[in-house]
Each structure stands twice: as structure tokens, then as C-alpha cells.
């Protein structure tokens, strides 16, 4: 049986395991929509100035919550679930099977990508139905999908990497949230920063991949310029995460 076939079989297993935890699956899909409704209700009635143009904040939040849903599926969920499986011995038993490590990780990435695509589709449809946000089309759609795929793969790699510094499952959620929540605020995902944002916040956000990913996702929605350098920066972070994961990822429970 070749690697591609093994990956498909492992992907089916990962998918079944995901849906057999309905509470986790429900909140994975519900969180982006919950935040979208909350933020648009509280802050979505005005406009924010981006790249010299005024954008309605409800449209802005549809794009940002699409980016947030990808990060949730590909970074947060992977890091926390892998830590749980490591502590309960599931990863150790998996590593003892004939399944190659590359196949296991490929299946996890593909599953996260599929979940992310479904989440983005739901968010886009919700935004179109309730907030009249335009759906990307043409070259804008192509750029949107490129950023989605590159971002999903990169945040998966970063999710694998962060498990190397998580000592146990009890520390997983605090560490994962501490590494991503501040960046979501600094990058304008939760609160629109606009063109008048403090320079130090803009500078700090540009160091990390969240702002570049969110910026690439929103370009097709709000008409801001799309920069391929954003795709490159997100990809570089993903490669760095992959290198860390390859060197430091462990299958064994930490004691």
C-alpha cells in the first residue's frame, strides 16, 4: 500500500475521531460564527479606513472571522488535541504501528485543511446572508484560496511545533491561547485598527504571521491591496514551524 493510500485511510480515521467528539466539533464550527455575531453587533455599525478607503465593519469582520476560523482549526485545535493524545498515550501507540510518521502528519494537516475550508465556507455564506458581504470571485477568489491553503498548512506546522514546549495537557489551552490571542488583537482580527493604528502595534504585528494572513484573506473582501509578500511571510513561518516540529516533536508522554 503506497503512501497516498495510507494517507487517505488515516485521514478517514482522523475524521471519524473528530466527529465522535460532537461537543468539540460543535464549538469548532460555532466559535467563528459566535464571534462574528458578537463583534458585528457591538462594533459592526460603523466604518474603518483601510488602505485609504472606507470599509463597512460588518464586511471587515466577515473576512477577519474567516481568517480566525482557519487559525482555530489549524493551530489551536491541532496543538491541544495532539497534546491530549500524547499525554494519554495515543501518539505512542500510533508511533508503534506501521504507519509512517509522514503519513500521520499529512492526514492531520489534510483534515485540518478540510475543516478550515468548511468553516470559511460557512462564514462566507453567513456573511453574505446576514451582512450582504460580497463573495470573492475571479482573481480575487484565486488569491483568497492561495492564502487559505498556505495559511492553513503553515498554522498546522506551527501547531505541531508549539506542542514541543507544552509540558502537559493541563497547560495546553493556556499556552496555546497565550501565543495566539494577543496576536489576534494586535493584528486587528478582533478590533479594527485601520490606517491610524499606533506605529508600534503595526510594527509588532508585522513580525508575526497572523496579520499577514488576515490581510491576505481580507483583500478579496474589502478591496485592499493583495501582497504576495504576505503569502511568503506566512509560508516562511510555516517552514520554521515544520523545522521545529521535525527536531523537537515527541510521541512519548512527558513526565
N, C-alpha and C positions, 0 to 999 in steps of 0.2 A: 504494500500500500504506500503510495507516494505521499510527499509532504502536503500537497494541496488537498488530497482526500482526507488525510488525518486532520487537517485544519478545519475542514467542513464538519467532520464528526465532532471535534472538540467544540466548535462554535455552537453546534446544536446542544451539546451538553451544558455549556455556559448559559445559553439562552433559557434552557429548561430550569436551571438552578435560579436564574434571575426571576422568572415568573412564579416559581414556587415559594417565593417570599413576597406575597402580594402587598404587604404593608410598605416594604422598601420600594417596590416597583411603583406603587401608587404615588408616594411622595416624590420619587424621582421625576415623574411626569407632572405632578401637581405644583411643585415649588415654583418653576418659572412662571406659570400662569397666575399663581397667587401673588407673586411679587409684581407681575405686570399689572394686575388689577389694583393692588395697593398703591404702587408708585404713580400710576396714571390717575388714580382717584385723588391722591394728595398733591402731586406735583405736575400732573399732565395737562393742565388747562392753559398754560402759557406757552411761550416760545423761547428757544435757546438759539443763540447765534453761533454757528459753526462754519468755519472757513468763509466768513464774510456773508453768510446767508442765514435768514431766519428759518428755523425748523420747528414745527409743532412738537411739543414734548411728548405727546402720546405716540407719535410716529417714532420719535427718538427712542422711547422705551421699548417699543416692539423690537427694534434692531438690537438694543442692548440686552434684552431678556433672551433673545435668540443666542447671543454670544454666551450669556450666563448659563443657558441650558447645556451648551456644549462643554463648558468648563466643569459643570456639575457632573455630567455623565462620564467625562473622560479623565478628570483629575480627582475630584473629591470621592466619587464612588469607587474608583479603582483603588485608590490609596487605602481607604477604610476597609473595603471588602478583602483586599489582599492581606492586610494586617490581621484581620479576623481569621482568615483561612490559615495564615502562618501560625497564629497562636493556638489554634485548635488542632493543628497537625495535618490539615488537609493538604497544604502545599508539600509537606514532607512525603506524604503518601503518593501524591501526584508525581513528585520527582522520582519516586521509586518505580513508576510504571515505564513501559517502553516509549511513551510519548516524548518526543524531543522537546527540549525547553523552548526552542524557537516556535514550534507549533502551538504550544500552550500560550505563549505571549501573543502570537499572531491572532489566535482565536479571541483572546481578551480584547485586543485592540479593535478587531473587526466588530465584535459585539458592541463595544462602547461606541464605535462609529455609527452602527445601525441605530442604537438608542438615541444618539445625538441627532441623527438625521430626522428621526420620527419626532423628537422634541422640537426641533427647529420648524418642521412642517406644521405641527400643531400650533406653535407660537405664531407663525406667519399667518395661518388660517384664522386664528383667534384675532390677531391684529387687523386683518382685512375685514372680518365680520363686524367687529365692535368698534374699531377705531379708524376704519377706512384707510389703513396704511396700504400703500401700493406694493404689489408683489414684484420683486426684481425680475427683469426679463432681458433677453438679448445678451449683450456682452456683460452687462451688469450681473446677470444671473450666473454666467460663467465665472466671473471673478468671485462672486459670493460663494459658489461651490468650491472653488480652489482654496479660498481661505478657510472654509469649513473643514475640508479634508485635511489640509496641512495643520490647522489648529487642533483638530481632534487627535491626530496622530502625535503631535507634539505634547499636548497636555496628558495623553496617555503615558508617554515616556516619562514626563515629569511626575506623574502619579506613581509609576514604578520606582522612580528614583527616591521620592520622599519616604518610601517605606523603609529605606536603609537607615533613617535617623529616628524612626518611630520605635520606641522600646517595647511597647505592648499595645494591645487593643484599647485599653482604657485611655491611653494617651493619643490615640489615632485622631479622633474628632477634634480635640483642642489644637493639636499641631497642624493638621490639615487646614482648619479654619483660620488659624493664626497666620498661615502662609498665603492664604488666598483672599480673605475678607478685606484686609487693608488695601490690597491692590485693586479690588473691585471698586472701592471708594475713590482711591487716588486716580484710577483710570476713567472715572466718570460713568461707570456702569450703573451705579445706584443713584447718584446725584449728578445731573448735568453740570459740567464745568464750563463749557463754552469757550469763546475766544478770550475772555477776560480772567481766566483761571490764573492763580498765582504762579509765577515762573518756577518756583522750587517744586511745586506739585507736578507741573508738566514735565520738568526735567527728571524727577524721580520716577514718574510713571513710565517714561520712555525707556528706562533701563530694563524694565521687565516686559514679558510678552503679552500681558493682559490688554494693555492699552493698544498695542499694535493689532492684536487680534480683533478687539472690539471695533477699532477704527476701520479695519478692512471689512468687517461684517456690516457696519452701518453705511458704508459708502454707497452701496447699491440701493439703500433705502432712502437716504436723505439727500443724495446728490453731492456729497462731499467728495473731494478727490480720492481716488484709489491709488495707493502707492505700493508698488511691488516690493519695495524695501521692507514694508511691514510683513509681508509674507516671508521674506528672507530672515528677518529677525525672529519671527515665531519659529521658523524651521531650525534656526541655529540653537535656540533654547531647547527645542525637541531633541536635537542631536546631542547636546550637552547632557540632557536628562537620560538619554539612552546610554551614553558612555558611563555615567554614574551608576545606572542600574546594572549594566553588564559587570562592572567591577565590584559592586557592593551589595547587590540583591542577594538575600539569603532565603533558602527554603525552610530552614530549621527554626523552630520556636526559640525566642530569646528568653533566657532565664537569668 
